[in-house]
Structures are given as C-alpha cells and as structure tokens.
C-alpha cells in the first residue's frame, strides 16, 4: 500500500509541477510539457486514483512501475525541450500569399471529398479493433482538410480575406460536424490546438490561464462520459432518414451524469490506465521487448495499401510480435481501448521508453523556435503536430512518429509551391530581428 501511495503521489506531484511551469509564462501553455501534463491530469490520473483502490487485483508492483514510467515520461518532455536552444541567427523564408490560398483550397477540397465518401462507405475493423479496408485510404486523404484549415486560418488571422474566411468556415463546419455527431476527441483536439497556435503566431494572443484550468476540468468530466454522448447521438438518430439527423439538445446532453461518471472513474479506474499497467507489467515479466518493431508495424499498417499491393504482401512486411499481457496474464484489452503511449514506449525500449517523449518534445521545440520567429512553414508544422503529440500520451507514441511522413507528404509540396523564389531572409536575432519582423515587406513569413 505504501508503494501505491508513493507512486500516485509522485505522478501527481510531477504533473502539478509541470502544469505550474507552463502556466507561469504566456507561451508555456502552448508547449509540449504543459500539454502532455494537462492530458495526464485530466485523463490518466483520475483513472490511476481509481485503480489505486484495487491494486490487489493488479500484477504485483505493476501500479508503481506504471506510475514511475508515466512520471519519467513527463519529465523527459522537459529534458527534450531543454536540449533545443534558441539560435542567434535564423533563416526565415518568405511565402507567396495567393499560392498559399490555392494550396489551402486544394487540400480542403481533397479532404472534404474524402470525408463525404467515408460517410457512404461501410467501416471494416480488424482483430485489434483498428479500421481496415478502403476506409483507411479515405481517412488518410480526409486529413487534408485539417491542413487546408491551418493554412487558411493562419492567413486569415494575419490579414482578412473573403477567400481565407470561406475556406475556414467550410472546413470548420465539416470537421465540427464530425466531432459533434461522432463524439470524436481527436479531431476536437486538432481544431483547438490549431486555433490556439494560430492565434499566438499571428496575433500574439494566448488563452487566459483560468480558462485553461477550467478547460482541463471540463475535459476531465466530459472525457469520462464520451461513451454516453456517442450512445445518445446514436439513439437519437437510429431511425432517422437521410438528411434528418440531429444533435442532442443541451438538456439531453446535460441529462448525462457527468459527475457520476467521473466519480465512478475515481472509485474504480478505467480501461486505459488498467491496460497500461497490464502491458507494462506483462512486458517486464516476459522480457519481450520489441526494440522499435511496433513502430515499424504501424508504419506499414498506415502507409502500405493492402487493397492495391495485396494484404498478404502487407502482412509479410510486418513483424510477428507477441501480446505481452496475454502471454503473461491471459489479459485481453477491450477492443477500441488504448494502452497509452507510456506502455508502447516501454514495450519497445523498457526503462528507456520515456526518452521517446524527450524526442517528441525536442522536435516540437525545434519547430516552435522557428514558428515563433515568423516562419510560416514551421507554423504549419507546429499547429498540425500538437494533437498527435498529445495522443502520444493517450493512445500511442507510434501515432506521433508515424504521423510525420503524412505531415511531410502534405506540407512539403505546399512549402515548395508557395515559397518566394528570391531565397530566404537572414535574421541576426535580438532587436535587429524584431525590427525585421516589423518591416513593411514582411508578414509572418509572407510578402504582401
């Protein structure tokens, strides 16, 4: 019992310190250590508190080990961020605004068409509960809408134009429809992070601290009741004909017992933290570390189209990996639940797994320094990567690293297409750099 209390106090203490660290600066709330800690505070810790009441049903030492790995992973985000230092000189490339608008419109159109096709295509699931079949290809291209939204929103916040406004309005309407009708937290995180970062990069507007604290609290309540919300939407529209679907009314939504669901989580825990404990304990017991093979398998799963190249060929590229929780304890996680990024990093690298989070933080800090200095290209990369970085906590670190090729595939052609042909501008930093950004010919990495 003492180990359980100490482990729980450790993860709560580390999370609290990193939250305070982010709140004391204006930009700290937009960086990975704070955001990862906010996810842990609102989502992981309530589950851990519930599971701490029944550690006798868990593998011996599993709870303490999992809390240690989670806390070390959060501390690793600070390490990764501190490894990337500001540089005295930056090369800020200028971009052509009309070209960026064209790219934004094309990406939004591709995403909208793919999303429309998804609505009429039956979903297929594999044994692990992951989507497979033609829908995976459509999902891949549907993500282009987020890229179009990001570009248009950055342009709109810097200087109003009806074209950018129309793209933002269409993209937000489509994405929010998916979020509200599907109860999807991932796309909601995407939209929120894109908007917050764009407001800072172009308007130097940071969200109020009290609003952020309230947001974490609301997310903790809503996040534990998302299943009930999805069931509510499904029951309302179960017998509706095409074109008559509707969202729940505020009264119908508030009829859910959010506090009761949260109280249940605090008392009993939930699947994700339980899964993490079982997989981390199972890996420690069996010694079946995959040394990164899981990342390779997910890369193949995401980018090798079995519909075109054949599923047998696709399967031949993937490593056959054991299920450590099944092998050690006969434990099968529920289909559709995750085992957190803490677990998948541990499965690959053991006690070195937290350094995976250090790598994520280092890459994001590298992009942040350049985005904050006014480079429009890096602003796009940063806005679009934050949500997957947070999902590295809730779902899997594989989601972040395997997302990077998609990020490059969509954004590098935009960077090449829209860049000014006269080459980059060299900044010398300090006051000179500040004067450079205020110069009339420069708009956040764009010419007028």
FENBELWO-V460408 format. One record per residue. N is the residue number from 1. RES is the residue in one small letter. SS is DSSP state (@ for helix, = for strand, . for the rest). PHI is phi in whole degrees, 0 to 359 (999 if undefined). D_LAST is the distance of its C-alpha to the last C-alpha in Angstrom with 2 decimals. Layout:
# FENBELWO-V460408
((N RES SS PHI D_LAST) (N RES SS PHI D_LAST))
This chain:
# FENBELWO-V460408
((1 x . 999 64.27) (2 x @ 296 63.34) (3 x @ 299 61.01) (4 x @ 297 59.33) (5 x @ 296 58.79) (6 x @ 297 57.51) (7 x @ 296 55.12) (8 x @ 294 53.76) (9 x @ 296 53.46) (10 x @ 294 51.60) (11 x @ 294 48.88) (12 x @ 294 48.54) (13 x @ 296 48.42) (14 x @ 298 45.78) (15 x @ 299 43.61) (16 x @ 296 44.00) (17 x @ 297 43.13) (18 x @ 290 39.90) (19 x @ 295 38.92) (20 x @ 297 39.56) (21 x @ 302 37.72) (22 x @ 286 34.57) (23 x @ 285 35.02) (24 x . 280 35.31) (25 x . 237 31.66) (26 x . 294 28.53) (27 x . 268 27.11) (28 x @ 300 30.55) (29 x @ 286 30.68) (30 x @ 258 27.80) (31 x . 252 29.59) (32 x @ 296 32.25) (33 x @ 304 35.41) (34 x @ 292 34.98) (35 x @ 294 34.02) (36 x @ 296 36.89) (37 x @ 293 39.23) (38 x @ 296 38.21) (39 x @ 297 39.09) (40 x @ 296 42.38) (41 x @ 296 43.17) (42 x @ 271 42.67) (43 x @ 236 43.89) (44 x @ 276 46.00) (45 x @ 297 47.99) (46 x @ 303 49.44) (47 x @ 293 50.75) (48 x @ 296 52.11) (49 x @ 299 53.92) (50 x @ 297 55.59) (51 x @ 290 56.66) (52 x @ 293 58.06) (53 x @ 280 60.82) (54 x @ 223 62.16) (55 x @ 294 61.73) (56 x @ 294 65.28) (57 x @ 269 64.02) (58 x . 257 61.42) (59 x . 303 62.11) (60 x . 301 63.57) (61 x . 77 60.94) (62 x @ 292 58.15) (63 x @ 296 56.65) (64 x @ 297 56.54) (65 x @ 296 55.10) (66 x @ 294 52.30) (67 x @ 295 51.36) (68 x @ 295 51.40) (69 x @ 298 49.09) (70 x @ 297 46.68) (71 x @ 294 46.67) (72 x @ 296 46.26) (73 x @ 295 43.32) (74 x @ 295 41.57) (75 x @ 297 42.42) (76 x @ 295 41.10) (77 x @ 295 37.59) (78 x @ 292 37.71) (79 x @ 300 39.05) (80 x @ 299 36.32) (81 x @ 297 33.57) (82 x @ 289 35.27) (83 x @ 288 35.49) (84 x . 258 31.74) (85 x . 262 30.89) (86 x . 301 27.61) (87 x . 253 26.89) (88 x . 290 26.34) (89 x . 227 23.55) (90 x = 229 20.85) (91 x = 259 18.73) (92 x = 261 15.29) (93 x . 275 13.75) (94 x . 268 10.07) (95 x = 236 9.51) (96 x = 274 8.06) (97 x @ 299 7.38) (98 x @ 301 9.79) (99 x @ 295 12.18) (100 x @ 294 12.38) (101 x @ 295 13.24) (102 x @ 298 15.82) (103 x @ 298 17.26) (104 x @ 298 17.55) (105 x @ 295 19.34) (106 x @ 296 21.64) (107 x @ 297 22.63) (108 x @ 296 23.32) (109 x @ 295 25.40) (110 x @ 300 27.39) (111 x @ 296 28.10) (112 x @ 293 29.15) (113 x @ 296 31.48) (114 x @ 296 33.03) (115 x @ 296 33.60) (116 x @ 298 35.23) (117 x @ 293 37.54) (118 x @ 300 38.49) (119 x @ 297 39.83) (120 x . 250 42.30) (121 x . 247 43.27) (122 x . 299 46.22) (123 x . 276 45.48) (124 x = 242 47.65) (125 x = 239 48.46) (126 x . 270 50.08) (127 x . 296 52.84) (128 x . 272 50.43) (129 x . 83 48.83) (130 x . 269 45.61) (131 x = 294 44.07) (132 x = 222 44.96) (133 x . 87 44.97) (134 x @ 298 42.32) (135 x @ 298 40.70) (136 x @ 296 39.47) (137 x @ 292 37.44) (138 x @ 295 36.03) (139 x @ 300 35.22) (140 x @ 302 33.34) (141 x @ 280 31.01) (142 x @ 296 30.86) (143 x . 297 29.04) (144 x @ 301 26.00) (145 x @ 296 25.32) (146 x @ 294 24.65) (147 x @ 291 22.03) (148 x @ 297 20.29) (149 x @ 299 20.61) (150 x @ 299 19.18) (151 x @ 297 15.94) (152 x @ 295 15.54) (153 x @ 292 16.62) (154 x @ 299 14.28) (155 x @ 293 11.25) (156 x @ 295 13.24) (157 x @ 290 14.16) (158 x @ 280 10.77) (159 x . 206 9.66) (160 x . 295 12.35) (161 x . 211 12.60) (162 x @ 294 16.06) (163 x @ 295 15.70) (164 x @ 298 14.97) (165 x @ 298 17.67) (166 x @ 295 20.11) (167 x @ 296 19.83) (168 x @ 299 20.42) (169 x @ 297 23.28) (170 x @ 294 24.96) (171 x @ 296 24.79) (172 x @ 296 26.10) (173 x @ 298 28.83) (174 x @ 293 30.02) (175 x @ 293 29.99) (176 x @ 293 31.58) (177 x @ 297 34.20) (178 x @ 295 35.11) (179 x @ 294 35.23) (180 x @ 284 37.35) (181 x @ 282 39.68) (182 x @ 262 40.15) (183 x . 61 40.14) (184 x . 267 37.86) (185 x @ 283 36.94) (186 x @ 300 34.83) (187 x @ 300 32.11) (188 x @ 296 32.26) (189 x @ 298 31.62) (190 x @ 300 28.64) (191 x @ 298 27.04) (192 x @ 297 27.86) (193 x @ 293 26.61) (194 x @ 298 23.29) (195 x @ 294 22.76) (196 x @ 297 23.98) (197 x @ 292 21.89) (198 x @ 297 18.63) (199 x @ 298 19.50) (200 x @ 288 20.11) (201 x @ 297 17.17) (202 x @ 257 14.56) (203 x @ 238 16.80) (204 x . 56 19.51) (205 x . 252 22.08) (206 x . 251 25.26) (207 x . 294 28.12) (208 x . 301 31.15) (209 x @ 296 33.97) (210 x @ 297 36.58) (211 x @ 295 34.56) (212 x @ 295 34.38) (213 x @ 299 38.11) (214 x @ 296 38.84) (215 x @ 297 36.71) (216 x @ 297 38.77) (217 x @ 295 41.94) (218 x @ 295 40.95) (219 x @ 299 39.90) (220 x @ 296 43.30) (221 x @ 289 45.10) (222 x @ 290 43.17) (223 x @ 300 42.98) (224 x . 278 46.77) (225 x . 242 47.14) (226 x @ 295 44.62) (227 x @ 298 47.54) (228 x @ 294 49.07) (229 x @ 295 45.83) (230 x @ 298 45.58) (231 x @ 296 49.25) (232 x @ 297 48.74) (233 x @ 298 45.97) (234 x @ 295 48.13) (235 x @ 293 51.23) (236 x @ 295 49.53) (237 x . 256 48.20) (238 x . 300 51.12) (239 x . 248 52.64) (240 x . 282 49.66) (241 x . 272 48.95) (242 x . 301 45.60) (243 x . 91 43.10) (244 x . 249 45.14) (245 x . 296 44.01) (246 x . 219 43.15) (247 x . 271 42.18) (248 x . 297 44.75) (249 x . 285 44.94) (250 x @ 306 44.37) (251 x @ 295 48.17) (252 x @ 293 48.71) (253 x @ 292 46.25) (254 x @ 290 47.76) (255 x . 290 51.20) (256 x . 294 50.48) (257 x . 271 52.13) (258 x @ 298 49.16) (259 x @ 294 51.17) (260 x @ 295 54.11) (261 x @ 296 52.12) (262 x @ 294 50.65) (263 x @ 297 54.15) (264 x @ 297 55.47) (265 x @ 297 52.89) (266 x @ 294 53.89) (267 x @ 268 57.50) (268 x @ 240 57.47) (269 x . 82 54.19) (270 x . 207 52.37) (271 x @ 297 51.95) (272 x @ 295 48.99) (273 x @ 295 50.37) (274 x @ 297 53.79) (275 x @ 301 52.45) (276 x @ 301 50.84) (277 x @ 297 54.19) (278 x @ 292 56.13) (279 x @ 285 53.88) (280 x @ 293 53.60) (281 x @ 295 57.35) (282 x @ 296 58.12) (283 x @ 291 56.15) (284 x @ 296 57.87) (285 x @ 289 61.25) (286 x @ 275 60.92) (287 x . 74 58.87) (288 x . 273 56.89) (289 x . 274 53.57) (290 x . 263 51.34) (291 x . 52 49.35) (292 x . 95 46.08) (293 x @ 296 47.63) (294 x @ 297 46.41) (295 x @ 294 42.80) (296 x @ 297 43.66) (297 x @ 299 45.37) (298 x @ 289 42.44) (299 x @ 298 40.09) (300 x @ 296 42.47) (301 x @ 302 42.80) (302 x @ 283 39.05) (303 x @ 244 38.12) (304 x . 261 41.31) (305 x . 282 41.81) (306 x @ 296 45.53) (307 x @ 296 45.33) (308 x @ 258 44.41) (309 x @ 267 46.06) (310 x . 101 48.96) (311 x @ 289 49.69) (312 x @ 294 52.52) (313 x @ 295 50.24) (314 x @ 299 47.69) (315 x @ 295 50.52) (316 x @ 293 51.86) (317 x @ 278 48.68) (318 x . 264 49.06) (319 x . 282 51.38) (320 x . 275 54.25) (321 x . 249 53.91) (322 x . 286 56.48) (323 x . 267 55.88) (324 x @ 296 56.95) (325 x @ 290 57.60) (326 x @ 290 59.84) (327 x @ 294 61.64) (328 x @ 274 62.29) (329 x @ 230 62.94) (330 x . 68 62.93) (331 x . 260 59.89) (332 x . 253 57.54) (333 x . 285 54.37) (334 x . 294 53.65) (335 x . 300 51.49) (336 x . 95 47.97) (337 x . 263 48.16) (338 x . 254 46.45) (339 x . 239 47.95) (340 x @ 71 44.90) (341 x @ 291 42.96) (342 x @ 299 45.53) (343 x @ 288 48.18) (344 x @ 289 46.42) (345 x @ 292 45.37) (346 x @ 292 49.01) (347 x @ 301 50.37) (348 x @ 279 48.46) (349 x @ 231 48.84) (350 x @ 63 51.33) (351 x @ 293 50.95) (352 x @ 274 48.00) (353 x . 306 46.12) (354 x @ 304 44.19) (355 x @ 293 42.38) (356 x @ 299 40.55) (357 x @ 290 38.82) (358 x @ 297 38.16) (359 x @ 296 36.35) (360 x @ 299 34.16) (361 x @ 296 33.33) (362 x @ 295 32.62) (363 x @ 296 30.15) (364 x @ 296 28.33) (365 x @ 293 28.26) (366 x @ 300 26.84) (367 x @ 292 23.92) (368 x @ 299 23.64) (369 x @ 304 23.33) (370 x @ 282 20.32) (371 x @ 294 18.71) (372 x @ 291 19.36) (373 x . 280 17.79) (374 x . 116 14.37) (375 x . 281 14.79) (376 x @ 297 13.55) (377 x @ 299 16.36) (378 x @ 289 19.00) (379 x @ 297 17.88) (380 x @ 297 18.72) (381 x @ 299 21.98) (382 x @ 292 23.03) (383 x @ 303 22.47) (384 x @ 273 24.45) (385 x @ 256 27.24) (386 x @ 296 28.51) (387 x @ 296 30.63) (388 x @ 292 32.40) (389 x @ 292 33.01) (390 x @ 289 34.75) (391 x @ 289 36.67) (392 x @ 297 37.90) (393 x @ 278 40.03) (394 x @ 282 41.18) (395 x . 246 41.58) (396 x . 192 41.39) (397 x @ 294 39.54) (398 x @ 300 39.67) (399 x @ 300 37.16) (400 x @ 287 34.48) (401 x @ 293 35.24) (402 x @ 282 35.82) (403 x @ 286 32.56) (404 x @ 299 30.56) (405 x @ 301 31.13) (406 x @ 295 29.78) (407 x @ 302 26.67) (408 x @ 293 26.20) (409 x @ 299 27.10) (410 x @ 276 24.42) (411 x @ 266 21.53) (412 x @ 298 22.00) (413 x @ 298 21.44) (414 x @ 295 18.12) (415 x @ 301 17.15) (416 x @ 290 18.42) (417 x @ 292 16.97) (418 x @ 262 13.32) (419 x = 288 13.16) (420 x . 291 11.65) (421 x . 275 14.80) (422 x . 274 14.67) (423 x . 91 16.10) (424 x . 284 15.62) (425 x = 261 15.12) (426 x = 269 18.43) (427 x = 257 18.84) (428 x . 256 22.18) (429 x . 80 22.47) (430 x @ 61 23.90) (431 x @ 294 22.63) (432 x @ 297 20.71) (433 x @ 292 18.73) (434 x @ 299 18.16) (435 x @ 295 16.91) (436 x @ 298 14.56) (437 x @ 290 12.95) (438 x @ 273 12.81) (439 x . 298 11.20) (440 x . 294 8.40) (441 x . 270 6.37) (442 x . 241 7.07) (443 x = 230 6.80) (444 x . 42 10.11) (445 x . 82 9.88) (446 x = 228 6.46) (447 x = 274 3.77) (448 x . 293 0.00))
